[in-house]
Amino acid sequence: MPYFIDTHDQARGTYPTGIDVPGLAAFLPGFLEACSQEGVSVQTGYVNLEQGKITCITTGPDAEAVRRAHLAVGYVPDQDITEVSTISPADLFFPAPSA
């Protein structure tokens, strides 16, 4: 399943003002349900509460499914939802064998 990355930024109006850890915890069940309905899985997120920014890493069938899951709970992505691949030192030094 492809990986996707998207961001939300309070300065751009795509991240709620004043949300804190309990607020994120309250939001998460609804988002997970919306994701489930779209065939999307949350992998992780990175948040800076002071700056009002969050980056979501998900997997799903396509970018539109990820967008629909976000919109279902009122989170508009800050920019395009981008399909990405993972890369790590292990990927660079020990590439997967060709099939």
Residue pairs with C-beta under 8 A, 6 or more apart in sequence:
1 41
1 59
1 60
1 61
2 59
2 60
2 61
2 62
2 83
3 43
3 57
3 58
3 59
3 83
3 84
3 85
3 86
4 57
4 58
4 59
4 60
4 63
4 66
4 81
4 82
4 83
4 84
5 55
5 56
5 57
5 81
5 82
5 84
6 55
6 56
6 58
6 66
6 70
6 77
6 78
6 79
6 80
6 81
6 82
7 14
7 53
7 54
7 55
7 56
7 77
7 78
7 79
8 14
8 15
8 53
8 54
8 55
8 56
8 75
8 76
8 77
8 78
9 15
9 52
9 53
9 78
10 16
10 17
10 51
10 52
10 53
11 52
12 78
13 76
14 75
14 76
14 77
14 78
15 52
15 53
15 54
15 75
15 78
16 23
17 52
19 27
19 49
19 52
20 49
21 49
24 47
27 73
30 73
31 42
31 69
31 70
31 73
31 75
32 42
34 68
34 69
34 70
34 72
34 73
35 41
35 42
35 58
35 60
35 69
37 69
37 72
38 60
38 61
38 65
38 66
38 68
38 69
38 72
39 60
39 61
39 65
40 58
40 59
40 60
40 61
40 65
40 66
40 69
41 58
41 59
41 60
42 56
42 57
42 58
43 57
43 58
43 59
44 57
45 54
45 55
45 56
45 57
46 54
46 55
46 57
47 53
47 54
47 55
48 54
56 70
58 66
58 69
60 66
60 69
63 80
63 81
63 82
63 83
66 81
67 77
67 81
70 76
70 77
